[in-house]
Amino acid sequence: MSTQDQARALASRHQYTVKNREQSALSRMAAEIGVSSETAVRNQPRSAGMS
């Protein structure tokens, strides 16, 4: 695997990890205020630079 491929894989994994962490936090906050986690995740604004 080339250095460029390794960098791409690392960036992709980091993006996935950040998104997962944000969704987990959002689901916990939704549960605290009584909103379903599905509704909260569906209505989550997209982060800048993320697709």
C-alpha positions in Angstrom: 0.0 0.0 0.0 1.5 3.4 -1.0 1.9 6.3 1.4 -0.9 8.1 -0.5 -3.3 5.1 -0.1 -2.4 4.9 3.6 -3.1 8.6 4.1 -6.4 8.3 2.3 -7.4 5.3 4.4 -6.4 7.1 7.6 -8.4 10.2 6.7 -11.4 8.1 5.7 -11.3 6.3 9.1 -10.9 9.5 11.0 -14.0 11.0 9.2 -16.0 7.9 10.0 -14.9 8.0 13.7 -15.8 11.7 14.0 -19.2 11.2 12.4 -19.9 8.2 14.7 -18.9 10.1 17.8 -21.1 13.1 16.8 -24.1 10.8 16.1 -23.6 9.1 19.5 -23.5 12.3 21.4 -26.5 13.6 19.5 -28.5 10.4 20.3 -27.6 10.8 24.0 -28.7 14.4 24.1 -31.9 13.5 22.2 -32.7 10.9 24.8 -32.1 13.4 27.6 -34.7 15.8 26.2 -37.1 13.1 25.0 -36.7 13.2 21.2 -36.2 10.0 19.4 -32.6 9.4 18.3 -33.8 8.6 14.7 -35.4 12.0 14.5 -32.4 13.8 15.9 -29.9 12.0 13.6 -32.1 12.6 10.5 -32.3 16.3 11.3 -28.6 16.7 12.1 -27.0 19.5 10.2 -24.1 18.5 8.0 -20.7 19.6 9.2 -18.7 22.0 7.0 -16.6 20.0 4.6 -18.3 16.7 5.3 -20.6 14.9 3.0 
